[in-house]
Amino acid sequence: MRPSISMTLQELAEKLGAKVQGDGSIRVKGIAPISAAQEGDLTFVTNAKYMKALADTRASVILLDKPPSLETGKSYLLHPNPYACLARILDLYHPAPKHPEGVREGAYVHPTAKVHESACVMAFATVSA
């Protein structure tokens, strides 16, 4: 399932403290492996053995630590730590689900337990003393 988020490469770079090489107006709609990427996707390459695949990928944007030595006609998101940058991109496009605050019906909370008001205690969970 594709995420519902879409932003320009330039907007993404600004959120991540990264640099754009190429067309910053490209809309990044998802993240995919280099072989499965489609137009609108960002892909990620750090291993030199996959650099040859850059010419064949359908991804619109490639995340790298530095510009590649070969010309591909692609746009790049450049960041000195692409692994950390990818983790932040994944969090932007696939955020963790938010659970409502409070104690759900069916949960057991010991009378002396202290549960922060922002916590979510799911049904059938037990909070002991």
Sequence and secondary structure as in RCSB ss.txt:
>XXXX:A:sequence
MRPSISMTLQELAEKLGAKVQGDGSIRVKGIAPISAAQEGDLTFVTNAKYMKALADTRASVILLDKPPSLETGKS
YLLHPNPYACLARILDLYHPAPKHPEGVREGAYVHPTAKVHESACVMAFATVSA
>XXXX:A:secstr
   S  EEHHHHHHHHT EEES TT EE EE  TTT  TTEEEE  SGGGGGGGGT   SEEEESS  SS  S E
EEE S HHHHHHHHHHHHS      SEE TT EE TT    TT EE TT EE  
